[in-house]
Amino acid sequence: MNKTLKRIILPVLSESTIGIQKIMRVHNEEGNPMTRKQLSECISGVIESKMVKVASGIGITIEAPKKDSEPDIILEYKPLEIKTTCSTAWRGGAYSKREADYLMIKYDIIDGEFYWFVLHKYLKENVIAYEKANNTKVKRQSWWH
């Protein structure tokens, strides 16, 4: 997965920046600037759609299920979760605990320009720690490793 992400991430972020700036401009024009939380959600969605566009355009198998119970992206038949933040920590709900590859995206906006930091990490430890701390088992899907 790492090689595939390296192939697509720069064009994805470039196209995502353009899309997000358009969305922010409309919100601002309507007198409803986005909160950081709204912006993070928006960024995740735009990145998902741009990943599908860029990857499928060069023949890579990809889909974005758009269901909370499924991964954000299925890239070459493997789950990929996308987490975005503008702070120093990534947060998520119950489905954020699942074992998967994660694309951790930190962004900042300085003088109207987007700056990105992207990290790809396979997280199994997160799931195990969550299960132990909560004395539970996270439901594993058939497409999980």
N, C-alpha and C positions, 0 to 999 in steps of 0.2 A: 504493500500500500504506500509505503514511504516514497518510492520512486514515482508512482503515479501522482501523488500529491505534489511532489517537486515539479512535475511537468505542467500542472495546471494552476498552481496557487497564484503566481504573479498575474496571469491574465484574469483570473477570477477576482482578485482584489482590485485590479484596475477597473474592470467592468462594474464591480460592486460599488466602488467609490462614486462612479458616475451616477448609478441608480439611486444610491442613498442621498447624494446631494440634491437630486431632483425631488425626492420625497421630502427632504428637509425644507427645500425652497417652498414647496406647496404648503406645508404646515405653517411656515413662517408667514407667507403671504396671507393665509387665512387667519392669522393672529393666534395660532395655536402651536407654539414651538414645542417640540418633542422633549419629554423628560429623558434622562439618561437611561432609565429602565425601558421606556418605549423605544428609544434609539437602539439599544442592545437587541431587543426582540426583532426590530426591523432589520438590523444588520444580519442577524442569523438567517432570517427568511430570504433576504436578497442574496446572501452568499450561497445558500442552498440552491436557489434558482440559477444563479450564474455558474455554479459548479456543474449542474446538469447541462447547461448550454455549452460550456467550454469543453467538458469531458466528452459528451456525446458527439460534439463537432469534430473530434479527432479520433472517434471510434472506440472510446472507452465505455464499458458497460457501467451505467449509473442510473439510479432512480432516487427520488425524494418522496417518500411515502406520505408526508404531511399528516401523520397520526402520532399523538403523544405516546401511544403504546409501542411504536416502532422507532427504529433509529432515524436520525435526521436524514442521513444519506446511506444508501447501500451502494458501495463503490466496489466494482468487480466482485460482487456477491459477498462482501464483508461489511458489517455495520460500522458506521462512522458517526459519532456524536459531535456536534458543534457547540462550543461554549464561548460566549463573548462577554467581555467586561471592559469597562473604562476605569476600573479601580484596581486594587491589588489582589483581589480574590475572585474566583469563579463560584457561582452558586447554581443550585438546581433543585428540582423536586425529586419525587420518588424514583422516576425513571432515570435520573442522573446517576444512580448508583450502579447501573448495569455495567457488566464487563464489556469492554469494547475499545476500539481505537477512538481517541478523542482528538479533535482539532481545537486547540485552545487559542482563542484570538483576543488579543488585547488591542484596543484602539485608543487613539487620542485625536482630538481636533485642535489644531493650533493655527490661528489666523485663517480659519476656513479650510485648512488642508488636513486630510486624513493621514495619520501615521499608524502603521500596523506592526504588531509583533505576533508571529504565528508559531505555535509549537505543536508538533504531532507526538502523541504519547499513547501507548497501549496501557490501559489501566485495569489491572485485575486486583491489585492491592486495595483499591478503593472499595470494591465490592466485598472483599473478604473482611475488611475493617468494619464496614457498615453491618454486615451480617453478624459479626461477633458482638459489636456494640449493642445491637438491637435484638439479639438472640432470635434471628429469623433467617430465612433463606430467600434470596432474590430470585424470582421466577426467571428461568433462562429460556430463551426462545430457540427454536430449531436452527436458526441461522447464526447463533452465537458460537464462538470457538469452543 
